[in-house]
Amino acid sequence: MTNGTILPTENTSWGFWGTMRERAAAAWPIAFTAIHDATAANAEAVRTFLDSRHGRHFADEVSNHLHAGAGLADAIANASATARGADHEVIDAA
């Protein structure tokens, strides 16, 4: 992330933050940066995405990778790759 602006969530109950629960504080800046870098969207748009139902679905995908044994950063990278499609490499949890 070039400008380093990671906005705080405005939706602690739902979206990415609410779905990640106890991992939310650690996961938010990693996910925020991953979404920004993948899309080049501005910080407001990234927060809006993560705070929405789409952010909840993204968090579900992160959770799937965590359950498969990936660490948090790799799980987020893998979820981002999955969301972008099969043309991006998924990091193996092994």
PyMOL commands that set and color helices and strands:
alter all, ss='L'
color gray80, all
select helices_A, chain A and resi 15-39+43-51+53-67+72-84
alter helices_A, ss='H'
color red, helices_A
deselect
rebuild
show_as cartoon
